[in-house]
Amino acid sequence: MKRSIKTLLMVLFGSAFATFCHAQNKDLETIKGRIVTELMSSNVNDKAIEAIIAKMNDDGSFQGINYADLSRTASFPHGGHTRDLVYLAKAYKTKTSAFYQNKKVKDLITKGLEYWVKYDFVGDNWHDNQITTPTNLGNLMLVIGDELPKDLVEKAQPMIGRANMSASGARQSGDRIVIAGILAKNLLFRNDAKEFDNIIKIIEGEMKFATGERGIQHDYSFHHRVDRVNNTSSYGYGKYANAYGEWSFYVAGTKYQFSKEKINQLVDYYLDGIYKQMVYGVYEDISVKNRSISQKVASFQPQSTLEIERVLVSTDYRKKELEEIIRLRKGEAKPSQSFAKFFWQTEHFVFQRPGFYTTVRMFSTRNRNMEEPYNGPGKTTHHRADGTNYLMLKGDEYHNIWAVYDWQKISGTTIMQKARLYGPEDIQKEGLTNFVGAVTDGLYGAVAFDFKSPHDMTEAKKSWFFFDEEYVCLGTDIKSKPDLPVATTINQVLMRSDVTIMQDGTKKTLPQGNRVAEKVKWVYHDKVGYIFPEPTTINLSNQPETGRWSDITDQKNISKEEVKEDVFKLWFNHGNKPNGASYQYIVVPNVSEQQLAGSANRSIEILSNTPDLQAVKHTNLGIIQLAFYKNGEVEIAKGSKLKMDSQGMAMLKMNGNRLKELTLADPSRKLSRMTLTVSGIYTAKGEGYFSVSDSKQNTTLLVVDLPQGVYAGKSVSVKL
């Protein structure tokens, strides 16, 4: 009897185990099938296959690849060898291709792989060996590996195996997910279920906040390195978010599926981080780019919808917002969102209205200015975080301008004009000031930058004030000791239309050229107006500029052909060794020339532009924005004052002379609370704030607690 029970239990256990194994194997086959389907999804061009075959040498190498040059600046052309083998394999497996099941193609794949494993090309850049080669060889295995000689497949395994969790590149952030994904694909090819289970858990666990380290910051920006440079649109998008979303799709509906909590956090990161640092959530925002800006982009086009479609397989969270981005990217809808957001962990401000998108990029003692020019590209990017202010209506305003760009006249910046830029080794610098930040309620906002250049020691107080149809740019206390001119550039952009100015009361359409113009009230170009509250002297260039892509990178194999582009450039010349220079201008995007000519200063009142306070009032909106560089007082309306007891930023929403909403921020990140006194009697008390009224003085003292820890630098709003 005992034996029969024991036998029955063994049978039941064996049956359950077999069922489990069958289910597990079925899940693995499902995941593997999805990956292979995706690898095979793009069309095979038979003419391209013929070209690949024609350039293959008898020994399995390819013409046009310098196999001897494995240096970092060579950009590893060897990757083309393994990519071409994958493409040949796709043709061999594609029924609609003329090369389907073609023995010659299979023999060429074998010969090409034999050449590779014989020489095992290892580049000087770790990425070549831990990502590029393992990716291509891993894909080759999934597409055709089971038809290749088994000994050859085994010889390729150590090269694929350089993508492992102990590899130097498998550090937290995007590269860790990419390397884990390469490893996971190879485990599927080798049917290693146990280790696959471990790797999938590693990938799932990478979706988390990592403020102060590599990864997603609590403001939904992304830092790839501990230099705290903004990498949201590069590593944080393609290598981190999309790689994570890719695997969430592959494992959806299987025992390996990711938790809803993790997938929903990915959705938050897409919507609140990545897409808010893209033009309308559709086009790349060049202000977020780092060294890759010196690489020519093939064409201007919307981002793919694939990443969103993958996420929607697993969650309905914020579905309407995701579907709106899909429609925008497909051209089925027009932009409708209005927002202002400051990424306080990254010193990056973005502002969008349905008709325009603009940004301000800065740096402080808390972060460095720019990526180092690793491997050659980006060697002219020294000043691209010096208060850079790009403006985009369509998104293509700066498309491929960089070969002819004047890198000392970057839109929004104040730069000492040198004979030449410093060397690439002097690009990345730590900030020298901590009063760098913004105040925003999510719809409107202002930015302040106590700027001191670590390159030139040029100083300036710079601020920007953003409203629905225009924004105001102020600069003051501009200083520089070397006997060289200092310029503040309003914009440098591709020239897309005639340039018109209002000069000394007369409207003029300018011929091409480079000039200094006096008594200028406004300038108009490509649906953007630039207003000067007081007629001023301005430098304006509207003419062809020339350059070479090879001039702005140390990478090899870059075109040395001269290129020419028509460029519009507008800037202030503050003269040599300025000491206390200033500027003020209003930018009006998406406006007609007639509207601009009839708008004067567009309800803008500049309350102050001094070293202690920069402040702007929009009389129609009833919004006042202020940047106090030290404690002080200012009249905000007739008979109404505001006094700040410390440095800080404030935004007031008024109803006549009455304050109805107050938003505060501390760019220095030193304060735990802010106190200010306003005219009038208010009763305000709530979590994190209170008021004390003085009826005799007809004033109210407001005390507001500020966000701390990972939220220090974020704004806080109080309704009165």
Solvent accessible surface area in square Angstrom, and as a share of the most:
residue,aa,sasa,rsa
1,M,183,0.82
2,K,175,0.74
3,R,198,0.72
4,S,64,0.41
5,I,85,0.43
6,K,132,0.56
7,T,69,0.40
8,L,99,0.49
9,L,108,0.54
10,M,125,0.56
11,V,90,0.52
12,L,99,0.49
13,F,146,0.61
14,G,34,0.33
15,S,63,0.41
16,A,61,0.47
17,F,113,0.47
18,A,59,0.45
19,T,88,0.51
20,F,102,0.43
21,C,37,0.22
22,H,126,0.56
23,A,48,0.37
24,Q,28,0.13
25,N,81,0.42
26,K,131,0.56
27,D,25,0.13
28,L,13,0.07
29,E,99,0.44
30,T,50,0.29
31,I,0,0.00
32,K,46,0.19
33,G,34,0.32
34,R,71,0.26
35,I,1,0.00
36,V,39,0.23
37,T,91,0.53
38,E,52,0.23
39,L,35,0.18
40,M,47,0.21
41,S,81,0.52
42,S,66,0.43
43,N,140,0.72
44,V,27,0.16
45,N,83,0.43
46,D,42,0.22
47,K,161,0.68
48,A,37,0.29
49,I,0,0.00
50,E,94,0.42
51,A,59,0.46
52,I,12,0.06
53,I,31,0.16
54,A,77,0.59
55,K,73,0.31
56,M,20,0.09
57,N,52,0.27
58,D,133,0.69
59,D,82,0.42
60,G,0,0.00
61,S,7,0.05
62,F,2,0.01
63,Q,101,0.45
64,G,87,0.83
65,I,30,0.15
66,N,90,0.46
67,Y,31,0.12
68,A,94,0.73
69,D,31,0.16
70,L,48,0.24
71,S,33,0.21
72,R,97,0.35
73,T,38,0.22
74,A,3,0.03
75,S,61,0.39
76,F,13,0.05
77,P,39,0.25
78,H,0,0.00
79,G,1,0.01
80,G,17,0.16
81,H,0,0.00
82,T,1,0.00
83,R,130,0.47
84,D,23,0.12
85,L,0,0.00
86,V,17,0.10
87,Y,50,0.19
88,L,1,0.00
89,A,0,0.00
90,K,14,0.06
91,A,0,0.00
92,Y,11,0.04
93,K,61,0.26
94,T,26,0.15
95,K,162,0.68
96,T,131,0.76
97,S,10,0.06
98,A,83,0.65
99,F,27,0.11
100,Y,84,0.32
101,Q,88,0.39
102,N,47,0.24
103,K,149,0.63
104,K,120,0.51
105,V,0,0.00
106,K,55,0.23
107,D,66,0.34
108,L,23,0.11
109,I,0,0.00
110,T,22,0.13
111,K,72,0.30
112,G,0,0.00
113,L,0,0.00
114,E,84,0.38
115,Y,28,0.11
116,W,0,0.00
117,V,22,0.13
118,K,145,0.61
119,Y,108,0.41
120,D,41,0.21
121,F,21,0.09
122,V,66,0.38
123,G,5,0.05
124,D,89,0.46
125,N,20,0.10
126,W,62,0.22
127,H,50,0.22
128,D,12,0.06
129,N,16,0.08
130,Q,24,0.11
131,I,12,0.06
132,T,27,0.16
133,T,4,0.02
134,P,0,0.00
135,T,45,0.26
136,N,13,0.06
137,L,1,0.00
138,G,3,0.03
139,N,20,0.10
140,L,1,0.00
141,M,2,0.01
142,L,13,0.06
143,V,8,0.05
144,I,0,0.00
145,G,2,0.02
146,D,117,0.60
147,E,55,0.24
148,L,9,0.04
149,P,59,0.37
150,K,169,0.72
151,D,90,0.46
152,L,8,0.04
153,V,11,0.06
154,E,89,0.40
155,K,117,0.50
156,A,0,0.00
157,Q,23,0.10
158,P,87,0.55
159,M,12,0.05
160,I,2,0.01
161,G,31,0.30
162,R,72,0.26
163,A,0,0.00
164,N,49,0.25
165,M,43,0.19
166,S,108,0.70
167,A,16,0.13
168,S,79,0.51
169,G,0,0.00
170,A,4,0.03
171,R,66,0.24
172,Q,50,0.22
173,S,0,0.00
174,G,0,0.00
175,D,0,0.00
176,R,56,0.20
177,I,0,0.00
178,V,29,0.16
179,I,0,0.00
180,A,0,0.00
181,G,3,0.03
182,I,12,0.06
183,L,27,0.14
184,A,0,0.00
185,K,31,0.13
186,N,10,0.05
187,L,14,0.07
188,L,4,0.02
189,F,32,0.13
190,R,108,0.39
191,N,102,0.52
192,D,56,0.29
193,A,19,0.15
194,K,166,0.70
195,E,66,0.30
196,F,1,0.00
197,D,35,0.18
198,N,64,0.33
199,I,2,0.01
200,I,5,0.02
201,K,125,0.53
202,I,53,0.27
203,I,0,0.00
204,E,37,0.17
205,G,32,0.31
206,E,13,0.06
207,M,0,0.00
208,K,82,0.35
209,F,71,0.30
210,A,9,0.07
211,T,33,0.19
212,G,45,0.43
213,E,100,0.45
214,R,55,0.20
215,G,4,0.03
216,I,0,0.00
217,Q,0,0.00
218,H,43,0.19
219,D,1,0.01
220,Y,39,0.15
221,S,0,0.00
222,F,0,0.00
223,H,1,0.00
224,H,1,0.00
225,R,31,0.11
226,V,106,0.61
227,D,11,0.06
228,R,42,0.16
229,V,2,0.01
230,N,4,0.02
231,N,1,0.00
232,T,1,0.00
233,S,23,0.15
234,S,50,0.32
235,Y,30,0.12
236,G,0,0.00
237,Y,16,0.06
238,G,44,0.42
239,K,43,0.18
240,Y,3,0.01
241,A,0,0.00
242,N,37,0.19
243,A,11,0.09
244,Y,0,0.00
245,G,2,0.02
246,E,38,0.17
247,W,3,0.01
248,S,1,0.01
249,F,54,0.22
250,Y,3,0.01
251,V,0,0.00
252,A,11,0.08
253,G,69,0.66
254,T,11,0.06
255,K,100,0.42
256,Y,10,0.04
257,Q,105,0.47
258,F,9,0.04
259,S,50,0.32
260,K,121,0.51
261,E,133,0.60
262,K,47,0.20
263,I,4,0.02
264,N,37,0.19
265,Q,32,0.14
266,L,0,0.00
267,V,0,0.00
268,D,23,0.12
269,Y,0,0.00
270,Y,1,0.00
271,L,10,0.05
272,D,29,0.15
273,G,0,0.00
274,I,2,0.01
275,Y,9,0.03
276,K,40,0.17
277,Q,1,0.00
278,M,4,0.02
279,V,0,0.00
280,Y,17,0.06
281,G,2,0.02
282,V,6,0.03
283,Y,46,0.18
284,E,62,0.28
285,D,0,0.00
286,I,21,0.11
287,S,1,0.00
288,V,1,0.00
289,K,19,0.08
290,N,6,0.03
291,R,36,0.13
292,S,38,0.24
293,I,0,0.00
294,S,3,0.02
295,Q,76,0.34
296,K,129,0.55
297,V,59,0.34
298,A,108,0.83
299,S,56,0.36
300,F,73,0.30
301,Q,117,0.52
302,P,58,0.36
303,Q,58,0.26
304,S,67,0.43
305,T,20,0.12
306,L,83,0.41
307,E,10,0.04
308,I,1,0.00
309,E,70,0.31
310,R,20,0.07
311,V,0,0.00
312,L,39,0.20
313,V,88,0.50
314,S,19,0.12
315,T,8,0.05
316,D,106,0.55
317,Y,82,0.31
318,R,62,0.23
319,K,83,0.35
320,K,172,0.73
321,E,66,0.29
322,L,0,0.00
323,E,54,0.24
324,E,39,0.17
325,I,8,0.04
326,I,21,0.11
327,R,94,0.34
328,L,21,0.11
329,R,11,0.04
330,K,111,0.47
331,G,65,0.63
332,E,117,0.52
333,A,32,0.25
334,K,172,0.73
335,P,37,0.23
336,S,75,0.49
337,Q,75,0.33
338,S,44,0.29
339,F,16,0.07
340,A,4,0.03
341,K,33,0.14
342,F,9,0.04
343,F,0,0.00
344,W,14,0.05
345,Q,16,0.07
346,T,5,0.03
347,E,1,0.01
348,H,1,0.00
349,F,0,0.00
350,V,0,0.00
351,F,0,0.00
352,Q,6,0.03
353,R,12,0.04
354,P,63,0.40
355,G,21,0.20
356,F,7,0.03
357,Y,0,0.00
358,T,0,0.00
359,T,0,0.00
360,V,0,0.00
361,R,7,0.03
362,M,3,0.01
363,F,5,0.02
364,S,0,0.00
365,T,73,0.42
366,R,58,0.21
367,N,8,0.04
368,R,89,0.32
369,N,2,0.01
370,M,0,0.00
371,E,6,0.02
372,E,72,0.32
373,P,24,0.15
374,Y,62,0.24
375,N,31,0.16
376,G,9,0.08
377,P,4,0.03
378,G,1,0.01
379,K,50,0.21
380,T,15,0.09
381,T,1,0.00
382,H,0,0.00
383,H,1,0.00
384,R,0,0.00
385,A,0,0.00
386,D,1,0.00
387,G,0,0.00
388,T,0,0.00
389,N,5,0.02
390,Y,0,0.00
391,L,8,0.04
392,M,1,0.00
393,L,25,0.12
394,K,131,0.56
395,G,10,0.10
396,D,28,0.14
397,E,13,0.06
398,Y,3,0.01
399,H,49,0.22
400,N,23,0.12
401,I,0,0.00
402,W,9,0.03
403,A,8,0.06
404,V,11,0.07
405,Y,13,0.05
406,D,43,0.22
407,W,16,0.06
408,Q,21,0.09
409,K,25,0.11
410,I,0,0.00
411,S,0,0.00
412,G,2,0.02
413,T,1,0.00
414,T,1,0.00
415,I,4,0.02
416,M,8,0.04
417,Q,28,0.12
418,K,24,0.10
419,A,98,0.76
420,R,182,0.67
421,L,37,0.18
422,Y,82,0.31
423,G,25,0.24
424,P,42,0.27
425,E,142,0.64
426,D,50,0.26
427,I,0,0.00
428,Q,27,0.12
429,K,58,0.24
430,E,100,0.45
431,G,7,0.07
432,L,82,0.41
433,T,23,0.13
434,N,42,0.22
435,F,5,0.02
436,V,0,0.00
437,G,1,0.01
438,A,1,0.01
439,V,0,0.00
440,T,20,0.12
441,D,42,0.22
442,G,38,0.37
443,L,70,0.35
444,Y,20,0.08
445,G,0,0.00
446,A,0,0.00
447,V,0,0.00
448,A,0,0.00
449,F,2,0.01
450,D,35,0.18
451,F,2,0.01
452,K,60,0.25
453,S,3,0.02
454,P,25,0.16
455,H,22,0.10
456,D,9,0.05
457,M,107,0.48
458,T,1,0.00
459,E,57,0.26
460,A,3,0.02
461,K,32,0.14
462,K,0,0.00
463,S,1,0.00
464,W,2,0.01
465,F,0,0.00
466,F,0,0.00
467,F,0,0.00
468,D,47,0.25
469,E,105,0.47
470,E,6,0.03
471,Y,3,0.01
472,V,0,0.00
473,C,1,0.01
474,L,0,0.00
475,G,0,0.00
476,T,8,0.04
477,D,23,0.12
478,I,0,0.00
479,K,76,0.32
480,S,7,0.04
481,K,179,0.76
482,P,53,0.33
483,D,100,0.52
484,L,65,0.32
485,P,41,0.26
486,V,0,0.00
487,A,4,0.03
488,T,0,0.00
489,T,0,0.00
490,I,6,0.03
491,N,8,0.04
492,Q,2,0.01
493,V,7,0.04
494,L,15,0.07
495,M,30,0.13
496,R,102,0.37
497,S,49,0.32
498,D,104,0.54
499,V,1,0.00
500,T,7,0.04
501,I,2,0.01
502,M,38,0.17
503,Q,34,0.15
504,D,102,0.53
505,G,70,0.68
506,T,74,0.43
507,K,110,0.46
508,K,85,0.36
509,T,84,0.49
510,L,23,0.12
511,P,99,0.62
512,Q,106,0.47
513,G,17,0.16
514,N,93,0.48
515,R,54,0.20
516,V,95,0.55
517,A,5,0.04
518,E,105,0.47
519,K,116,0.49
520,V,0,0.00
521,K,45,0.19
522,W,10,0.03
523,V,0,0.00
524,Y,27,0.10
525,H,3,0.02
526,D,38,0.20
527,K,102,0.43
528,V,11,0.06
529,G,0,0.00
530,Y,4,0.01
531,I,1,0.00
532,F,1,0.00
533,P,18,0.11
534,E,115,0.51
535,P,77,0.49
536,T,35,0.20
537,T,69,0.40
538,I,1,0.00
539,N,17,0.09
540,L,0,0.00
541,S,1,0.00
542,N,4,0.02
543,Q,47,0.21
544,P,54,0.34
545,E,38,0.17
546,T,69,0.40
547,G,12,0.11
548,R,92,0.34
549,W,14,0.05
550,S,26,0.16
551,D,73,0.38
552,I,7,0.04
553,T,5,0.03
554,D,67,0.35
555,Q,29,0.13
556,K,87,0.37
557,N,124,0.64
558,I,49,0.25
559,S,61,0.40
560,K,150,0.64
561,E,127,0.57
562,E,94,0.42
563,V,39,0.23
564,K,135,0.57
565,E,64,0.29
566,D,58,0.30
567,V,1,0.00
568,F,0,0.00
569,K,18,0.08
570,L,0,0.00
571,W,22,0.08
572,F,15,0.06
573,N,86,0.44
574,H,31,0.14
575,G,27,0.26
576,N,82,0.42
577,K,106,0.45
578,P,11,0.07
579,N,130,0.67
580,G,44,0.42
581,A,26,0.20
582,S,60,0.39
583,Y,11,0.04
584,Q,52,0.23
585,Y,2,0.01
586,I,0,0.00
587,V,3,0.02
588,V,1,0.00
589,P,7,0.04
590,N,69,0.35
591,V,9,0.05
592,S,42,0.27
593,E,32,0.14
594,Q,138,0.61
595,Q,111,0.49
596,L,1,0.01
597,A,50,0.39
598,G,71,0.68
599,S,25,0.16
600,A,72,0.55
601,N,48,0.24
602,R,43,0.16
603,S,40,0.26
604,I,18,0.09
605,E,79,0.35
606,I,46,0.23
607,L,39,0.19
608,S,18,0.11
609,N,32,0.16
610,T,60,0.35
611,P,60,0.38
612,D,69,0.36
613,L,14,0.07
614,Q,0,0.00
615,A,0,0.00
616,V,0,0.00
617,K,35,0.15
618,H,12,0.05
619,T,69,0.40
620,N,122,0.62
621,L,65,0.32
622,G,14,0.13
623,I,5,0.03
624,I,0,0.00
625,Q,0,0.00
626,L,0,0.00
627,A,0,0.00
628,F,1,0.00
629,Y,19,0.07
630,K,104,0.44
631,N,84,0.43
632,G,27,0.25
633,E,98,0.44
634,V,18,0.11
635,E,93,0.42
636,I,6,0.03
637,A,16,0.13
638,K,190,0.81
639,G,69,0.67
640,S,8,0.05
641,K,96,0.41
642,L,0,0.00
643,K,93,0.39
644,M,0,0.00
645,D,67,0.35
646,S,27,0.18
647,Q,54,0.24
648,G,0,0.00
649,M,0,0.00
650,A,0,0.00
651,M,1,0.01
652,L,0,0.00
653,K,35,0.15
654,M,16,0.07
655,N,105,0.54
656,G,66,0.63
657,N,86,0.44
658,R,117,0.43
659,L,8,0.04
660,K,105,0.44
661,E,27,0.12
662,L,1,0.01
663,T,3,0.02
664,L,1,0.01
665,A,1,0.00
666,D,5,0.03
667,P,2,0.01
668,S,6,0.04
669,R,48,0.17
670,K,148,0.63
671,L,50,0.25
672,S,70,0.45
673,R,116,0.42
674,M,2,0.01
675,T,34,0.20
676,L,0,0.00
677,T,33,0.19
678,V,5,0.03
679,S,27,0.17
680,G,11,0.11
681,I,69,0.35
682,Y,11,0.04
683,T,133,0.77
684,A,7,0.05
685,K,172,0.73
686,G,34,0.32
687,E,178,0.80
688,G,30,0.29
689,Y,52,0.20
690,F,79,0.33
691,S,25,0.16
692,V,81,0.47
693,S,54,0.35
694,D,60,0.31
695,S,95,0.61
696,K,189,0.80
697,Q,128,0.57
698,N,82,0.42
699,T,34,0.20
700,T,0,0.00
701,L,61,0.30
702,L,4,0.02
703,V,8,0.05
704,V,3,0.02
705,D,59,0.31
706,L,14,0.07
707,P,32,0.20
708,Q,93,0.41
709,G,64,0.62
710,V,53,0.30
711,Y,91,0.35
712,A,23,0.18
713,G,7,0.07
714,K,86,0.36
715,S,21,0.13
716,V,41,0.23
717,S,53,0.34
718,V,6,0.03
719,K,155,0.66
720,L,60,0.30
